[in-house]
Amino acid sequence: MQKTSATLLIIDDDEVVRASLAAYLEDSGFSVLQASNGQQGLESFEKHTPDLVICDLRMPQVGGLELIRQVTSLSPDTPVIVVSGAGVMSDAVEALRLGAADYLIKPLEDLAVLEHSVKRALDRARLLQENKLYRQKLETANRELEASLHLLQEDQDAGRQVQMNMLPTNPWAIDSFEFEHEIIPSLYLSGDFVDYFRVDERRVAFYLADVSGHGASSAFITVLLKFMTTRLLFESKRGGTLPEFKPSEVLGHINRGLISCKLGKHVTMVGGVIDEQSGKLTYSVGGHLPLPVLYTPTETRYLEGRGLPVGLFNEATYSDHVLDLPESFSLTLLSDGILDLLPGDTLKEKEANLPELVKSAGGSLDGLRRKFGLATLGEMPDDIALLVLSRNL
């Protein structure tokens, strides 16, 4: 019979019984150790660490019940099977209470009963050991996960702090214009971003960007956008590559930069430059919806414009649109996350409702906050960004 990997220790002071059990179990494929009394059995157990112990109850030096106590103390997972001729109920109960896996009464007319008991006890011990190892691995994995989550939270906190520090002053008033924004991330970090800043003594620039995707990877692109626009502004002041700082040229430069970075992210953007001397707004659209909404006391409408998303196509070009700004107006820029809050079943219906909502909000950010219930929003499927610039409202 092929040997199994299990080693058994038989402890019995009756040599005939012990030899009979050993012979049968060896024929069944087990490795068998023998001991003639309890003390010898404990010494053999400590030396060889068998997988299972078979013992009698009535033995010299160390009795069976004491043996079970010491074995289970040394190795709680090692099963012990009692084979005893002392068929006293109290002994059987005590043996099982101490942890014995089974209690068989001599004489064993069919040793297959013992073999079955041994295999069942070994299977149970194996399952218990596997469960124990599984729990240990699970606890280790949980500890590693908790450590990773803690590190991720620290990274998220740092990332959010970076994002918050990059955002412009809110609100910001410059001469007769006022800028105000709000960003509501769907996750801890936002892929939406807004910025506004002075280009020179007569021009002010602004943009709203919506990065594809969510979370840290998209938030990283907002950092890159801030870096690229800041560098372009610096170069324009030095008379570098974009001295006129036209919105279309800025979007084209960002498009090439994102493609060359190969980050697998693109951006929809709308940005503009206000010339305070002429009162004109020059703006450009990079695949962004909804379009900006112009509000005046007499009308509310979308601005015109179209263009490809930024960071997807090498051949993308962008156009500038020029608008004479009214004496009193507001211009509302929104990311497409706002569409989830608009009434209507289709995109067309939602877009048709937006100018009316801006009108009913009086063209102000506070009015939009109330109309959309931004203060009480729950978890949203997408980031939401709003940028409102106004004059004399």
C-alpha beads as a LAMMPS data file, in Angstrom:
LAMMPS data file: protein, C-alpha beads

393 atoms
392 bonds

1 atom types
1 bond types

-500.0 500.0 xlo xhi
-500.0 500.0 ylo yhi
-500.0 500.0 zlo zhi

Masses

1 110.0

Atoms # bond

1 1 1 0.000 0.000 0.000
2 1 1 1.327 3.433 -0.910
3 1 1 2.414 5.445 2.114
4 1 1 0.526 8.561 3.049
5 1 1 2.169 11.659 4.454
6 1 1 0.486 11.151 7.849
7 1 1 2.402 9.775 10.820
8 1 1 0.458 8.125 13.660
9 1 1 1.570 7.479 17.257
10 1 1 -0.070 4.520 19.025
11 1 1 0.267 4.516 22.830
12 1 1 -0.994 1.381 24.565
13 1 1 0.501 -0.821 27.312
14 1 1 -1.083 -3.934 25.722
15 1 1 1.585 -5.053 23.260
16 1 1 -0.753 -7.365 21.327
17 1 1 -3.369 -4.647 20.807
18 1 1 -0.720 -2.080 19.948
19 1 1 0.949 -4.327 17.390
20 1 1 -2.379 -5.291 15.848
21 1 1 -3.447 -1.677 15.390
22 1 1 -0.018 -0.708 14.046
23 1 1 0.041 -3.532 11.502
24 1 1 -3.409 -2.700 10.189
25 1 1 -2.749 1.012 9.900
26 1 1 0.633 0.436 8.242
27 1 1 -1.111 -1.781 5.704
28 1 1 -3.528 1.115 5.142
29 1 1 -0.604 3.345 4.147
30 1 1 0.211 5.224 7.355
31 1 1 3.593 5.637 9.047
32 1 1 3.183 4.325 12.585
33 1 1 5.167 4.989 15.783
34 1 1 4.562 2.979 18.952
35 1 1 4.896 3.624 22.692
36 1 1 4.130 1.211 25.552
37 1 1 3.105 3.751 28.204
38 1 1 2.038 7.342 28.609
39 1 1 5.440 8.736 29.581
40 1 1 7.147 7.061 26.647
41 1 1 4.339 8.273 24.422
42 1 1 4.833 11.912 25.476
43 1 1 8.567 11.647 24.839
44 1 1 7.926 10.159 21.391
45 1 1 5.330 12.853 20.654
46 1 1 7.742 15.674 21.517
47 1 1 10.498 14.055 19.454
48 1 1 8.568 13.086 16.311
49 1 1 5.508 15.422 16.360
50 1 1 3.113 12.918 14.742
51 1 1 -0.025 14.010 12.889
52 1 1 -2.384 11.986 15.101
53 1 1 -2.270 10.110 18.417
54 1 1 -4.140 6.894 19.293
55 1 1 -4.074 6.053 22.986
56 1 1 -5.597 3.916 25.694
57 1 1 -6.989 5.430 28.883
58 1 1 -5.721 2.950 31.475
59 1 1 -1.899 3.069 31.294
60 1 1 0.928 3.142 33.843
61 1 1 2.912 6.300 34.684
62 1 1 0.751 8.720 32.685
63 1 1 -2.939 7.907 32.139
64 1 1 -4.858 8.596 28.956
65 1 1 -6.725 11.643 30.221
66 1 1 -3.505 13.289 31.408
67 1 1 -1.900 12.359 28.111
68 1 1 -4.683 14.126 26.201
69 1 1 -4.214 17.223 28.384
70 1 1 -0.500 17.399 27.703
71 1 1 -0.747 16.612 23.979
72 1 1 -3.410 19.251 23.396
73 1 1 -1.351 21.687 25.467
74 1 1 1.737 21.018 23.340
75 1 1 -0.127 20.912 20.010
76 1 1 -3.813 21.975 20.121
77 1 1 -4.339 21.063 16.457
78 1 1 -3.138 17.447 16.747
79 1 1 -6.130 15.064 16.940
80 1 1 -6.224 12.342 19.621
81 1 1 -8.350 9.192 19.269
82 1 1 -9.053 7.145 22.388
83 1 1 -9.267 3.355 21.992
84 1 1 -10.051 1.964 25.431
85 1 1 -11.564 -1.061 27.050
86 1 1 -12.642 1.040 30.002
87 1 1 -16.048 1.858 28.675
88 1 1 -17.069 4.226 31.449
89 1 1 -19.305 7.035 30.266
90 1 1 -17.655 9.617 32.504
91 1 1 -14.229 8.771 31.002
92 1 1 -15.578 9.123 27.468
93 1 1 -17.194 12.466 28.281
94 1 1 -14.023 13.749 29.948
95 1 1 -11.830 12.607 27.044
96 1 1 -14.050 14.380 24.532
97 1 1 -14.194 17.471 26.743
98 1 1 -10.400 17.580 26.824
99 1 1 -10.350 17.607 23.032
100 1 1 -10.298 13.974 21.904
101 1 1 -11.436 13.631 18.293
102 1 1 -13.151 10.252 18.863
103 1 1 -13.681 7.541 21.477
104 1 1 -13.683 3.896 20.397
105 1 1 -14.277 0.936 22.686
106 1 1 -12.151 -2.225 22.714
107 1 1 -12.227 -4.774 21.367
108 1 1 -12.509 -3.361 17.849
109 1 1 -14.233 -6.096 15.861
110 1 1 -13.658 -4.208 12.604
111 1 1 -10.458 -2.185 12.388
112 1 1 -11.894 -0.378 9.367
113 1 1 -13.858 1.628 11.941
114 1 1 -10.555 2.856 13.383
115 1 1 -9.169 3.623 9.926
116 1 1 -12.275 5.639 9.101
117 1 1 -11.991 7.541 12.385
118 1 1 -8.310 8.273 11.718
119 1 1 -8.972 9.575 8.201
120 1 1 -11.895 11.678 9.366
121 1 1 -9.830 13.200 12.192
122 1 1 -6.909 13.914 9.844
123 1 1 -9.215 15.524 7.298
124 1 1 -10.742 17.676 9.980
125 1 1 -7.292 18.640 11.312
126 1 1 -6.163 19.469 7.782
127 1 1 -9.205 21.663 7.202
128 1 1 -8.679 23.408 10.535
129 1 1 -5.039 24.042 9.638
130 1 1 -5.981 25.351 6.194
131 1 1 -8.573 27.635 7.762
132 1 1 -6.016 28.824 10.274
133 1 1 -3.504 29.589 7.523
134 1 1 -6.241 31.274 5.513
135 1 1 -7.179 33.450 8.485
136 1 1 -3.546 34.334 9.033
137 1 1 -3.137 35.280 5.367
138 1 1 -6.382 37.226 5.503
139 1 1 -5.280 39.073 8.634
140 1 1 -1.932 39.838 7.017
141 1 1 -3.675 41.022 3.857
142 1 1 -6.020 43.167 5.945
143 1 1 -3.098 44.727 7.777
144 1 1 -1.335 45.417 4.486
145 1 1 -4.562 46.803 3.036
146 1 1 -5.088 49.067 6.044
147 1 1 -1.514 50.300 5.692
148 1 1 -2.019 50.875 1.964
149 1 1 -5.319 52.657 2.566
150 1 1 -3.665 54.835 5.186
151 1 1 -0.882 55.682 2.744
152 1 1 -3.440 56.282 -0.014
153 1 1 -5.406 58.566 2.291
154 1 1 -2.242 60.510 3.058
155 1 1 -1.556 60.800 -0.683
156 1 1 -5.159 61.856 -1.313
157 1 1 -4.954 64.454 1.443
158 1 1 -1.708 65.789 0.002
159 1 1 -3.184 65.802 -3.503
160 1 1 -6.293 67.620 -2.350
161 1 1 -4.172 70.179 -0.543
162 1 1 -2.174 70.741 -3.738
163 1 1 -5.377 71.156 -5.744
164 1 1 -6.892 73.562 -3.248
165 1 1 -3.711 75.644 -3.222
166 1 1 -3.732 75.821 -7.033
167 1 1 -7.251 77.246 -7.223
168 1 1 -7.531 81.015 -7.622
169 1 1 -8.823 83.432 -4.997
170 1 1 -12.552 82.992 -4.545
171 1 1 -14.204 85.400 -5.166
172 1 1 -11.795 87.636 -7.069
173 1 1 -12.578 91.191 -8.152
174 1 1 -10.433 93.028 -10.656
175 1 1 -11.495 96.486 -11.792
176 1 1 -15.151 96.114 -12.842
177 1 1 -15.084 92.312 -13.213
178 1 1 -15.791 89.718 -10.552
179 1 1 -14.899 86.019 -10.738
180 1 1 -16.336 83.284 -8.531
181 1 1 -16.174 79.495 -8.719
182 1 1 -17.215 76.258 -7.052
183 1 1 -15.925 72.697 -7.578
184 1 1 -17.702 69.646 -6.185
185 1 1 -15.672 66.439 -6.699
186 1 1 -17.436 63.098 -7.129
187 1 1 -14.423 61.522 -5.383
188 1 1 -11.961 63.014 -2.928
189 1 1 -9.951 64.562 -5.770
190 1 1 -11.474 66.372 -8.721
191 1 1 -10.794 66.130 -12.450
192 1 1 -12.480 69.518 -12.933
193 1 1 -10.449 72.691 -12.606
194 1 1 -10.893 76.440 -13.004
195 1 1 -8.444 79.309 -13.086
196 1 1 -8.407 83.046 -13.753
197 1 1 -5.497 85.478 -13.682
198 1 1 -4.186 88.730 -15.098
199 1 1 -2.213 88.373 -18.341
200 1 1 -0.944 91.961 -18.419
201 1 1 -2.067 95.449 -17.419
202 1 1 -5.109 95.346 -19.740
203 1 1 -6.029 91.653 -20.129
204 1 1 -7.537 89.002 -17.843
205 1 1 -7.672 85.275 -18.730
206 1 1 -9.828 82.452 -17.435
207 1 1 -10.653 78.827 -18.230
208 1 1 -12.659 75.831 -17.078
209 1 1 -11.320 72.321 -17.758
210 1 1 -12.923 68.893 -17.395
211 1 1 -10.413 66.011 -17.413
212 1 1 -11.568 62.597 -18.628
213 1 1 -12.106 60.080 -15.823
214 1 1 -12.070 60.680 -12.074
215 1 1 -9.796 60.488 -9.072
216 1 1 -6.063 60.902 -8.616
217 1 1 -5.005 60.306 -12.231
218 1 1 -7.404 62.960 -13.506
219 1 1 -6.477 65.324 -10.667
220 1 1 -2.846 65.003 -11.721
221 1 1 -3.748 66.421 -15.140
222 1 1 -5.205 69.510 -13.463
223 1 1 -1.783 70.086 -11.900
224 1 1 -0.222 69.718 -15.336
225 1 1 -2.722 72.200 -16.810
226 1 1 -1.874 74.735 -14.130
227 1 1 1.822 74.271 -14.836
228 1 1 1.424 74.637 -18.609
229 1 1 -0.733 77.766 -18.418
230 1 1 1.571 79.354 -15.845
231 1 1 4.590 78.640 -18.042
232 1 1 2.816 80.021 -21.110
233 1 1 1.940 83.173 -19.197
234 1 1 5.573 83.569 -18.163
235 1 1 6.774 83.052 -21.733
236 1 1 4.199 85.470 -23.126
237 1 1 5.477 88.179 -20.828
238 1 1 8.985 87.533 -22.128
239 1 1 7.755 87.707 -25.734
240 1 1 8.218 83.966 -26.186
241 1 1 6.243 81.410 -28.205
242 1 1 2.783 82.859 -27.449
243 1 1 3.256 86.582 -26.914
244 1 1 -0.382 87.413 -27.736
245 1 1 -1.775 84.701 -25.407
246 1 1 -4.674 83.923 -27.742
247 1 1 -7.070 81.293 -26.308
248 1 1 -6.919 79.197 -29.491
249 1 1 -3.115 79.106 -29.361
250 1 1 -3.171 78.231 -25.651
251 1 1 -5.521 75.279 -26.304
252 1 1 -3.318 74.155 -29.198
253 1 1 -0.219 74.279 -27.017
254 1 1 -1.932 72.281 -24.243
255 1 1 -3.189 69.774 -26.836
256 1 1 0.351 69.098 -28.044
257 1 1 1.667 68.926 -24.485
258 1 1 -0.888 66.368 -23.307
259 1 1 -0.336 64.181 -26.377
260 1 1 3.437 64.236 -25.929
261 1 1 3.070 63.226 -22.261
262 1 1 1.236 60.022 -23.309
263 1 1 -0.806 59.907 -20.113
264 1 1 -3.939 58.543 -21.781
265 1 1 -5.997 61.520 -20.645
266 1 1 -7.788 64.234 -22.568
267 1 1 -9.522 67.422 -21.496
268 1 1 -12.512 69.441 -22.599
269 1 1 -11.861 73.131 -22.086
270 1 1 -13.285 76.540 -22.660
271 1 1 -11.123 79.564 -22.030
272 1 1 -11.079 83.242 -22.779
273 1 1 -9.209 86.505 -22.501
274 1 1 -10.949 89.802 -21.660
275 1 1 -9.439 93.016 -23.020
276 1 1 -10.481 95.647 -20.494
277 1 1 -9.646 98.551 -22.796
278 1 1 -11.764 97.377 -25.734
279 1 1 -14.370 95.503 -23.678
280 1 1 -14.023 92.484 -25.915
281 1 1 -13.913 88.817 -24.899
282 1 1 -11.902 86.439 -27.069
283 1 1 -12.620 82.809 -26.278
284 1 1 -12.018 79.326 -27.651
285 1 1 -13.787 75.988 -27.131
286 1 1 -12.055 72.624 -26.932
287 1 1 -14.810 70.006 -27.181
288 1 1 -16.554 71.357 -24.099
289 1 1 -20.238 70.982 -23.281
290 1 1 -22.304 72.684 -22.127
291 1 1 -21.188 75.899 -23.809
292 1 1 -20.883 79.045 -21.677
293 1 1 -24.165 80.795 -20.894
294 1 1 -24.279 84.579 -21.300
295 1 1 -26.794 86.331 -19.075
296 1 1 -27.897 89.975 -19.386
297 1 1 -30.947 91.730 -17.982
298 1 1 -32.606 91.364 -21.411
299 1 1 -31.527 87.918 -22.650
300 1 1 -29.897 84.645 -21.722
301 1 1 -28.193 82.491 -24.356
302 1 1 -25.384 80.104 -25.126
303 1 1 -22.196 81.388 -26.684
304 1 1 -21.275 79.910 -30.038
305 1 1 -18.275 77.696 -30.600
306 1 1 -17.017 74.212 -31.198
307 1 1 -13.738 72.332 -31.315
308 1 1 -12.069 69.005 -30.666
309 1 1 -11.201 67.822 -27.152
310 1 1 -7.733 68.782 -25.980
311 1 1 -5.112 66.030 -25.862
312 1 1 -6.637 63.548 -28.337
313 1 1 -5.737 64.546 -31.886
314 1 1 -2.386 65.797 -33.197
315 1 1 -4.074 67.624 -36.053
316 1 1 -6.578 69.468 -33.812
317 1 1 -6.863 73.208 -34.369
318 1 1 -8.880 75.706 -32.384
319 1 1 -10.696 78.884 -33.330
320 1 1 -11.047 82.208 -31.563
321 1 1 -14.455 83.853 -31.155
322 1 1 -14.829 87.520 -30.282
323 1 1 -17.683 88.984 -28.255
324 1 1 -18.374 92.590 -27.276
325 1 1 -19.213 92.300 -23.598
326 1 1 -22.416 94.061 -22.464
327 1 1 -22.243 96.733 -19.796
328 1 1 -24.024 94.427 -17.349
329 1 1 -23.674 90.670 -17.731
330 1 1 -22.579 87.373 -16.274
331 1 1 -20.925 84.482 -18.084
332 1 1 -21.437 81.021 -16.577
333 1 1 -19.073 78.156 -17.416
334 1 1 -19.994 74.663 -16.222
335 1 1 -18.536 71.170 -16.496
336 1 1 -20.722 68.409 -17.925
337 1 1 -21.304 67.011 -14.430
338 1 1 -23.998 69.667 -14.071
339 1 1 -26.071 67.815 -16.677
340 1 1 -26.879 65.173 -14.043
341 1 1 -28.744 67.868 -12.094
342 1 1 -30.700 69.336 -15.002
343 1 1 -34.324 68.403 -15.696
344 1 1 -35.033 66.502 -18.909
345 1 1 -34.710 62.974 -20.268
346 1 1 -32.317 63.673 -23.145
347 1 1 -29.154 65.731 -23.521
348 1 1 -30.992 68.084 -25.853
349 1 1 -33.730 68.677 -23.286
350 1 1 -31.220 69.230 -20.502
351 1 1 -29.224 71.736 -22.554
352 1 1 -32.416 73.561 -23.493
353 1 1 -33.277 73.981 -19.798
354 1 1 -29.894 75.334 -18.690
355 1 1 -30.216 78.957 -19.929
356 1 1 -33.607 79.232 -18.235
357 1 1 -32.099 78.032 -14.950
358 1 1 -29.270 80.551 -15.256
359 1 1 -31.865 83.257 -15.950
360 1 1 -33.987 82.266 -12.954
361 1 1 -30.816 82.295 -10.830
362 1 1 -30.177 85.894 -11.860
363 1 1 -26.909 84.898 -13.502
364 1 1 -25.185 84.593 -10.133
365 1 1 -23.297 81.703 -8.568
366 1 1 -25.289 82.016 -5.350
367 1 1 -28.496 81.738 -7.361
368 1 1 -27.190 78.626 -9.130
369 1 1 -26.166 77.112 -5.815
370 1 1 -29.751 77.442 -4.637
371 1 1 -31.297 76.274 -7.905
372 1 1 -29.146 73.138 -8.048
373 1 1 -29.106 72.514 -4.294
374 1 1 -25.315 72.327 -4.312
375 1 1 -25.054 72.664 -0.534
376 1 1 -26.967 69.417 0.035
377 1 1 -25.722 67.265 -2.847
378 1 1 -25.055 63.609 -2.088
379 1 1 -22.639 61.388 -3.956
380 1 1 -22.524 62.358 -7.631
381 1 1 -21.398 60.253 -10.618
382 1 1 -19.234 63.061 -12.003
383 1 1 -17.313 66.097 -10.836
384 1 1 -19.136 69.421 -11.031
385 1 1 -17.440 72.753 -11.646
386 1 1 -18.953 76.218 -12.020
387 1 1 -17.195 79.461 -12.920
388 1 1 -19.143 82.708 -13.084
389 1 1 -17.617 86.016 -14.212
390 1 1 -19.739 89.132 -14.087
391 1 1 -19.812 92.899 -14.365
392 1 1 -22.234 95.438 -12.887
393 1 1 -24.813 92.852 -11.693

Bonds

1 1 1 2
2 1 2 3
3 1 3 4
4 1 4 5
5 1 5 6
6 1 6 7
7 1 7 8
8 1 8 9
9 1 9 10
10 1 10 11
11 1 11 12
12 1 12 13
13 1 13 14
14 1 14 15
15 1 15 16
16 1 16 17
17 1 17 18
18 1 18 19
19 1 19 20
20 1 20 21
21 1 21 22
22 1 22 23
23 1 23 24
24 1 24 25
25 1 25 26
26 1 26 27
27 1 27 28
28 1 28 29
29 1 29 30
30 1 30 31
31 1 31 32
32 1 32 33
33 1 33 34
34 1 34 35
35 1 35 36
36 1 36 37
37 1 37 38
38 1 38 39
39 1 39 40
40 1 40 41
41 1 41 42
42 1 42 43
43 1 43 44
44 1 44 45
45 1 45 46
46 1 46 47
47 1 47 48
48 1 48 49
49 1 49 50
50 1 50 51
51 1 51 52
52 1 52 53
53 1 53 54
54 1 54 55
55 1 55 56
56 1 56 57
57 1 57 58
58 1 58 59
59 1 59 60
60 1 60 61
61 1 61 62
62 1 62 63
63 1 63 64
64 1 64 65
65 1 65 66
66 1 66 67
67 1 67 68
68 1 68 69
69 1 69 70
70 1 70 71
71 1 71 72
72 1 72 73
73 1 73 74
74 1 74 75
75 1 75 76
76 1 76 77
77 1 77 78
78 1 78 79
79 1 79 80
80 1 80 81
81 1 81 82
82 1 82 83
83 1 83 84
84 1 84 85
85 1 85 86
86 1 86 87
87 1 87 88
88 1 88 89
89 1 89 90
90 1 90 91
91 1 91 92
92 1 92 93
93 1 93 94
94 1 94 95
95 1 95 96
96 1 96 97
97 1 97 98
98 1 98 99
99 1 99 100
100 1 100 101
101 1 101 102
102 1 102 103
103 1 103 104
104 1 104 105
105 1 105 106
106 1 106 107
107 1 107 108
108 1 108 109
109 1 109 110
110 1 110 111
111 1 111 112
112 1 112 113
113 1 113 114
114 1 114 115
115 1 115 116
116 1 116 117
117 1 117 118
118 1 118 119
119 1 119 120
120 1 120 121
121 1 121 122
122 1 122 123
123 1 123 124
124 1 124 125
125 1 125 126
126 1 126 127
127 1 127 128
128 1 128 129
129 1 129 130
130 1 130 131
131 1 131 132
132 1 132 133
133 1 133 134
134 1 134 135
135 1 135 136
136 1 136 137
137 1 137 138
138 1 138 139
139 1 139 140
140 1 140 141
141 1 141 142
142 1 142 143
143 1 143 144
144 1 144 145
145 1 145 146
146 1 146 147
147 1 147 148
148 1 148 149
149 1 149 150
150 1 150 151
151 1 151 152
152 1 152 153
153 1 153 154
154 1 154 155
155 1 155 156
156 1 156 157
157 1 157 158
158 1 158 159
159 1 159 160
160 1 160 161
161 1 161 162
162 1 162 163
163 1 163 164
164 1 164 165
165 1 165 166
166 1 166 167
167 1 167 168
168 1 168 169
169 1 169 170
170 1 170 171
171 1 171 172
172 1 172 173
173 1 173 174
174 1 174 175
175 1 175 176
176 1 176 177
177 1 177 178
178 1 178 179
179 1 179 180
180 1 180 181
181 1 181 182
182 1 182 183
183 1 183 184
184 1 184 185
185 1 185 186
186 1 186 187
187 1 187 188
188 1 188 189
189 1 189 190
190 1 190 191
191 1 191 192
192 1 192 193
193 1 193 194
194 1 194 195
195 1 195 196
196 1 196 197
197 1 197 198
198 1 198 199
199 1 199 200
200 1 200 201
201 1 201 202
202 1 202 203
203 1 203 204
204 1 204 205
205 1 205 206
206 1 206 207
207 1 207 208
208 1 208 209
209 1 209 210
210 1 210 211
211 1 211 212
212 1 212 213
213 1 213 214
214 1 214 215
215 1 215 216
216 1 216 217
217 1 217 218
218 1 218 219
219 1 219 220
220 1 220 221
221 1 221 222
222 1 222 223
223 1 223 224
224 1 224 225
225 1 225 226
226 1 226 227
227 1 227 228
228 1 228 229
229 1 229 230
230 1 230 231
231 1 231 232
232 1 232 233
233 1 233 234
234 1 234 235
235 1 235 236
236 1 236 237
237 1 237 238
238 1 238 239
239 1 239 240
240 1 240 241
241 1 241 242
242 1 242 243
243 1 243 244
244 1 244 245
245 1 245 246
246 1 246 247
247 1 247 248
248 1 248 249
249 1 249 250
250 1 250 251
251 1 251 252
252 1 252 253
253 1 253 254
254 1 254 255
255 1 255 256
256 1 256 257
257 1 257 258
258 1 258 259
259 1 259 260
260 1 260 261
261 1 261 262
262 1 262 263
263 1 263 264
264 1 264 265
265 1 265 266
266 1 266 267
267 1 267 268
268 1 268 269
269 1 269 270
270 1 270 271
271 1 271 272
272 1 272 273
273 1 273 274
274 1 274 275
275 1 275 276
276 1 276 277
277 1 277 278
278 1 278 279
279 1 279 280
280 1 280 281
281 1 281 282
282 1 282 283
283 1 283 284
284 1 284 285
285 1 285 286
286 1 286 287
287 1 287 288
288 1 288 289
289 1 289 290
290 1 290 291
291 1 291 292
292 1 292 293
293 1 293 294
294 1 294 295
295 1 295 296
296 1 296 297
297 1 297 298
298 1 298 299
299 1 299 300
300 1 300 301
301 1 301 302
302 1 302 303
303 1 303 304
304 1 304 305
305 1 305 306
306 1 306 307
307 1 307 308
308 1 308 309
309 1 309 310
310 1 310 311
311 1 311 312
312 1 312 313
313 1 313 314
314 1 314 315
315 1 315 316
316 1 316 317
317 1 317 318
318 1 318 319
319 1 319 320
320 1 320 321
321 1 321 322
322 1 322 323
323 1 323 324
324 1 324 325
325 1 325 326
326 1 326 327
327 1 327 328
328 1 328 329
329 1 329 330
330 1 330 331
331 1 331 332
332 1 332 333
333 1 333 334
334 1 334 335
335 1 335 336
336 1 336 337
337 1 337 338
338 1 338 339
339 1 339 340
340 1 340 341
341 1 341 342
342 1 342 343
343 1 343 344
344 1 344 345
345 1 345 346
346 1 346 347
347 1 347 348
348 1 348 349
349 1 349 350
350 1 350 351
351 1 351 352
352 1 352 353
353 1 353 354
354 1 354 355
355 1 355 356
356 1 356 357
357 1 357 358
358 1 358 359
359 1 359 360
360 1 360 361
361 1 361 362
362 1 362 363
363 1 363 364
364 1 364 365
365 1 365 366
366 1 366 367
367 1 367 368
368 1 368 369
369 1 369 370
370 1 370 371
371 1 371 372
372 1 372 373
373 1 373 374
374 1 374 375
375 1 375 376
376 1 376 377
377 1 377 378
378 1 378 379
379 1 379 380
380 1 380 381
381 1 381 382
382 1 382 383
383 1 383 384
384 1 384 385
385 1 385 386
386 1 386 387
387 1 387 388
388 1 388 389
389 1 389 390
390 1 390 391
391 1 391 392
392 1 392 393
